[in-house]
Amino acid sequence: MRRFPAELNEQIAREYGASQQYVAIAVYYDAETLPKLAEHFYRQALEERHDGLRTQIRIDGHRIGSEAVEQRDRLAGGGRADV
């Protein structure tokens, strides 16, 4: 089960890496005065970045959510929560 988080992090890295590659291609086409091609690759770069960001937010939200549940359970049990 520990492989899943590592593989998920690798996927996020691939999304961000692809985004950077698309930006590089877009910049090249911008310099060659091919605005339609540049626009296409800028759009692709944003899509890849958003995919990576959405996945990262889900992971972080799960961690934050889990910590909040643990803290709630400690409080409900009469224990003092470490804040």
N, C-alpha and C positions, 0 to 999 in steps of 0.2 A: 504493500500500500504506500510505502514511502517514495516509490518511483513516480507516482502520479504528480505530486507537487513539483518535483524536479522537471518532469516533462512539461508541465504547464508553464513553468518559468522559462524553459527553452523555447516554447511556442511564443511566449510574449517577446522574447529576444528576437526571434525570427520576424515577428510582425514589425518591431521597431527597425530592425535591419533592412527589411524590404522597404519600409517607408523612406529611409535614408537613401537607398538606391534609386527609388523613384524620384526623389528630389534631385539627385545628381543628374539623372536623365533629363528631367524637366529643365534644369538650368542649362544643360547642353543645348536643348532645342530652343530655349529662349535666346541663347547667344547666336544661334543659327537663324534667327528670325523666323521660327516656325511656331507661331503662338498657339495654334490649335493642338499640335502635338504636345507642346509644353503644358497647356491647360489639362490635357488628358492625364499626363503623368503627375502633375500637382494634385489632381483629384484622387488618383490612385494612392499617392503618398498619404493624403489625409485619411483615406479609408483604412489603410494598413495601420496608421497611427491610432486611429479610433478603435480598431479591433483590439490592439494591444492594450490600450488604455481601459477599455470596457472590461477586459479580462482581469487586469490588475485591480480595478476598482472592486470587482466581484470578490477577488481573493482578499483584499484589504477589508472589505465590508464584512466578509465572513469572520475574519480574525477579530475585528472590532466587535461584531455581534457576539461571538463566542466569549470574549472577555467580559462583555456586559452581562451575559447570562451567568457566568461564573460569579461575578460580583453580586448579582441579585441573589443567587443561591446562598452565598456566604451571609448576606444581610438577613435573608429569610431564616437562616439557621441560628440567628442570634449572634453570629460572629461579627467582628469589626472588619469592614472592608478597608483595604489599603488603597488610599487614593493618591 
